[in-house]
Every structure is written in C-alpha cells, then in structure tokens.
Amino acid sequence: MTDLNSTCHKGKIDITRNMGSAFLLLMLSSLAHSLIVTDDVELHELESPLPKHQIRRCVILLKNILHRACCLDLNLEGFPKSNHVGLSLINLSAKVLRDLYDRSSRRLLCPPKLWLINDLFDSDIRKCKTYEDFCDILHHPVLRVCPFFLSFKQRLKLFDRLTTTNRESVQGRNDGHSFRPGVHIHIMRGRLIEDGLTHLNKLGPNLRQRLIVQYVNSAGATEVGLDAGGLFKEFWSDLSSQSFNPNWALFRETEDGFLYPNPSSNTAHGSDDIILFEFLGRILGKAMYENITIKPQFAHFFLSYLRGDYNFLHMLPDLSTMDRTLYNNLMFLKTYDGDAMDLCLTFAVSKDDFGSNEEISLIPGGENMDVTNSNKHRYIEMVAKYYVCDRIKDQCEAFRRGLWDVIDKKWLQIFNEPELQVVISGPNDGSIDVEDMKANTKLVGGYTVFDKNINRFWRVVKSFNAKQRAQLLRFVTSCERPPPLGFASMNPPFTIQRVPFMNNDQLPTASTCFNILKLPAYSSEKLLRDRLLYSIQSGCGFELT
C-alpha cells in the first residue's frame, strides 16, 4: 500500500514498476465480480465477500484514487494522465465504488461523511453566475463519475441554481424588465387531469415556459383573481395529487406505500396509458423545474429508472422493495439444499390482470422447462427481471421521456435514489421545521419580531399538529411541503403582512403568488388560533378575500 500511495502521488500507475498496482487491479476485479452475485443480505448479514470494516477501507482507498484522477491529474482535454493500466484501474475503481454507493443508498454500509471530499467545488460554485457557468461545473469528471464526493446539500444547491438560471433564461425575471409572456390555460376545477392533458401535453419541451392558469368553476364562470404564480402552484400541486393516486390505476403501491407504474395500466386505460405516463412524467418534471414540492413517494427502483442509469445487477434487491414475499421465496430457492425439482417450478410466471390469470414464459417454451439445481440461479434472475423490468418497461420509458422533456437527465444523475426523492417531495416525512420557518420569515406592513401578535402567531403554529402546519403552508404558498433546502431557499420568502386596524371578525388571507400571509391583529391568542384555523381549513381561494 505504501508503494501504491507513492505511485498515486506521482500521478501514474505502472504495473511493470509497481506490484501494488497489479495486486489492487486483481483485487478490484475479484470484488467487482463477487458483487455481481452478492445480494444485500449476504453483504450486510453474512459480511460477504468482505467484512464491513474492510469495505470501508476500500471506500477510502478508492475515493482517494478517483479524487486524484478526476481533480488533480487532469490534462487540457479533461482526461486523467495515466497509462492503459492506470486507466483500467481508474475505471474499475469507479465501477466498484459506484456499486458500493448504490447499495449503501438502500442500506447504509458506512457513515455518509465517509464518501465526501471536503471543500470540493465550494469556491467554484460561488463564482458561478449564469446557467452556462453551472453547466460547466455539472460536466466536471467528479460529477459525472462520483458525484457523491460532494455533500447532498451542495448538489441540491447546484440543482436549484441550474433550474433557476435556466428558468430565468426561458421565462425571464419577475422584475418587469425581462419578463416574458407565458402560455394561458383555462382549467375547470372538476377536470384537472382532463383539461391539463388537453392543454399541456402537446407543449412537450415548451412546458418550461411560464404557465398562467385561469380557473373556471362548476357553473362555467371564470373565477376571480389573476395568476402571478400562486394559481399555477395550486393547480400543479392538485394535479400531482390526483394524477399519482393509485385509484386512477396508473400506479401501484408497494407494501411500504411507495409508488411504481401499474403493469396492468393498459387494461385500465387502453392504448392511452403510454400517453398518460408521458404526461405524468412532464407533470413531475415541471414541478421539479419550478421548485414545487409534491406528495408522491416513489419506489427505489423506479427512481433509478428516472435517472437513466439503472443498474440491472440490482434487480434482485430491488424486487425486495416491490414484493417482499416473492423475494423471500426466491431467497429460499437460492439457499435450498435439496433437489429444486421437488418444488415443481417451471420457467414461467402467472400474470394477474384485474382477476384474469395468464401464464407468461420467461424463455421460449419456459412453461415446459423445470427449474433444477443447475439452472435455479438463472431462474431467480429472470423472475426478478420480469417483475422489476420487463412488465413495466413501456410505462417507465414513457414516463421518463416526459420527465426528460422538462428536466435534463444529467441534472438527475448527481443524486442517488433517496436524495432524488427529497428533491421531488422535500423531507421524507414532510415535516415542517417551525424554527427554520420562523428564522426565514419576512415581516412587513408594520410587524416586527417584538410584536405581540407575531409572538402569538408562532406559539399557535408550534401548537399545530403536522396536518395543520401543512394546511397553513399550503394556504400561504399553495404547497404543503417545505422546499428541500428549507425555508431559506423559498422565493419569494415566507412573509407575514400586517392588516391595518384591529378587527376580531376579519379572517387571515393570503397572496399565494408572493407567499404572503395577511394577518390581522387580534385581541387574544385564542382568537388568532380560531381565525387562522378557519381560514386554512376552509378550502376557499380568492373568494375568501
């Protein structure tokens, strides 16, 4: 290892001069092949192929090699300075480290800080001003090969700046000088999905443009209020909630309540299901593009598809998140000591489509081929592939096409699956940090931090349960989940405006376009709580004002 370190510091790895490099290349090749056939149970419970403390030492070593290759030994063309053996070692190091990181995203192998390189790109990101500047950072070898060297918060800030600067280049700024007119759409409240599909799906990549929503009520009358961003956020939040509802038969839930495409969507929606999945992909992409956090929580393997770099070696562990019972049955077969033919299995699976059963062959003539001890590993992999990949392939590809129309896939590939879920829906539990909210709230109209009505307001908010806090946030901002980076990143900031004159009968109102809560001064904390709860739970829009 001493020889290896000295060689790495010289910037080149020469197998003819350094036996440490040859040993490391051989060791990594063996580890890479072992990981192909190692499931998560074997890795964590049986500590195979290596004990966890040795895995952590490998992570540190590979991290140092890749940091040296990607950051310190770049030539003018942007490729590491090394010979063929050195490049092989670098590529293999990246493959193994990425595999270990992907597994750690499902179940921690080592502390999160072990993956990080401190102070990487901090000064570079601060210097960036334009979308092109941030794209240059995104194209750096570190973010292409091992983005996890940067903390999640750093990458989240980079994603936020990429979407914000690109959005400003498309829509213009809201400063009155570079503002660009958007696309006007009329939406009937009882037909969110139908009207949304009619007006929006045809836009494709042009969905990045500013959307200006005008609601039409059930009587056909145009609702009062002009959209300066608030109505759009309300529409998009409601559209997302309805579109991803499993009752609509486009998505199913895992045992843990996570969503993945319904394999039987074609039976429920006919040939339109692919169009609908493309539309839902655009809905998600537009929400991420506009920094709107939405509710849906997606399955781990489906998030992998969305990034566009799904690792098919992880099909079996991913099956455990979709169908735990089927996974356990396959694990029983894998470790079964007896004759596999005793289990009477064939290379076929049963497909259940709303009550109608159909036998699907995994290979030609599979229904007549018995599973034996010699082919059971192939059977296990093919069953996992069918359930995780094959039966939802068309739906996933359609959803991904729609998503990538709005969000560049390179923006998504800097996150692992749990991180991508946070980008989509904020903190996993959707909880609202009142102290963070308070610290980043702007007071206008005469209110100060010392005002007794403001102090009453924060005591009331702290007394709210999680649902009531979400209702308050939705009432003011049209989104019931906080931004992934917290309230400091909310734009415009969460604002409380004083309503002149004390009036105990007046209700709090909101301007969702500018995230402003218009709060009258009340004579007691009880009145403030009662009036605030009435407003946030009324479900009214501009009519409340």
Disulfide bonds with the S-S distance in Angstrom:
none
